[in-house]
Amino acid sequence: MGLFKKNATIQAVRGFKIVAADDEADIRTVLQKGLEMSGHSVISAVDGEDALQKIKEEKPDLVILDIRMPKLDGIQTLQIIKKDPATRKLPVIMLTGNATDEDMLKGYKYGADYYITKPFKLQTVLNGIALLFKPDPNRPPRYTI
């Protein structure tokens, strides 16, 4: 059984365009292959600057950010996303090895919508996506299932 074989328990909410930023190539590959198998489109970014450029160009539905990255780290990138009127409502999942309560609080303080610690299961990421995109009358139509 291969690492990326389709698992019957993994179900896509609906195909979303996702920018996933992590400086570790293995993590980017796992996210890209796993999320694409679940019906999503993934644009990989190697750091915060790259993520911001791809967000501007691609207009994604969701962003996944690691915290520890070169140039701009995930928290700095998150702050820029949430301060910009064009992207402030863009859902952001923090996917990081920083697992302390202080790190999680910091992520939520600056606007993270969901926080997942490494090591992670793809199903946890898919569950986070499902939670963020559940029907919500206060969310613009683009962000609802």
Beta strands, then each sheet from edge to edge (+ up, - down):
strand 1: 17-21
strand 2: 41-45
strand 3: 62-65
strand 4: 92-96
strand 5: 114-117
sheet 1: 2+ 1+ 3+ 4+ 5+
end
